[in-house]
Amino acid sequence: MGQHTKDTTDATFEADVLKSDKPVLVDFWADWCGPCKAVAPVLEEIAGAHADKIEVYKLDTDANPAITTKYGVTSIPTMNVYVGGEVVKTLVGALPKPRLLRELEDYLA
């Protein structure tokens, strides 16, 4: 967890993510995943720069199998954007910052 990103778990996911008033990006990751570690600082920057528009949570897939399974995450990093409790966008892979910002522009405006 960084300064601007937050952790969520199987137990807190509904309150943290599904009931949020803002769009929420959830980064499904694991400690052993190199691409996950590569994208983490980019997500931290986005979370800090756009804290008024979007929340960024990280969910460790190894420690939280229920939510990981519920949303069909089989490849990491996977980033889901939730609005009003529903998945509105899914991004897979360690995308570069310009691409991530482009993909998220509807939620950052």
Secondary structure, DSSP 8 states (H G I E B T S, - for coil): --SS-EE--TTTHIIIIIT-SS-EEEEEE-TT-HHHHHHHHHHHHHHHHTTTT-EEEEEETTT-HHHHHHTT--SSSEEEEEETTEEEEEEES---HHHHHHHHHHHH-
